[in-house]
């Protein structure tokens, strides 16, 4: 959650270089290989009245919706998932892997803004590597979607952790 906040504070207007610790090589250098990560996301259903939507980010691992908080599941919110086609803790191997993730995340956030215009505070349940968490936080455009409540997995369940968005400045 703090990495999402860091990315949100940095924003998407500053030139920032993000690195990912590579477990296989125990270094902070990007691997010199072809990007292999692929992503897709659920399409939001249009809603003028119901602004209740939650976002699950299944990238470094699959987020099981049964671990989401009861308030999300009981409200019958739209639960939209951005997923890696092959989730892995080693998914962020190249800068292009992170760019591919950012492109898919941008598309999802833009669709939420366009199809659910009253969405204001979006619950986020992430399973993300460091570089993609910072990048996603930077993409969370306060002009489109003003706030997100980031959940953290603790003792097998997602619990509220930190809010990012409109009230933070760097």
Secondary structure, 3 states (H helix, E strand, C coil): CHHHHHHHHHCCCCCCCCCCCECCCCECCCCCCCCCCCEEECCCCCCCCCCCEEEEEECCCCCCHHHCCHHHHHCCCEEEEEEECCCCCCCCCCHHHHHHHHHHHHHHHHHHHHHCCCCCEEEEEEECCHHHHHHHHHHCCCCCCCEEEEEEEECCEEEEEEEEECCCCC
